[in-house]
Amino acid sequence: MFFYCKIFRYSVSNRIEYTDKVYLYSSGMPAELIDKSKEKLNEHGVNLNDLIVIESPENVPEGAIMITLWPHYLSVAKVKRVREGSIYAPQLFNIDL
């Protein structure tokens, strides 16, 4: 009896589409985790020259992609509205670290 197993190569299905800059909200995470996040974002189509690391979600323009760094994943969102220091950015998808 033979068992046949195919090994599939991981492919990135969630490419990040953006026009200007991508904002990575690090919220005080360690440098190693920020570096790992940059590698993952590069795999998902983000040019590292377009990436801005921020410590607080301020001055992020409407329409921009904002990624929140959590200990085990990245939360990708698109900023819909900025009003009086508050940002409304619905989540698009997560990227596991």
CORNOR-V18177 format. One record per helix or strand. SS is the DSSP state (helix for helix, strand for strand). FROM is the first residue (numbers start at 1). LEN is the number of residues. Records with the same first field share a line. If there is no record, write none. Layout:
SS->FROM-LEN, FROM-LEN
This chain:
strand->22-4, 51-4, 65-5, 73-11, 86-11
helix->31-13, 48-3
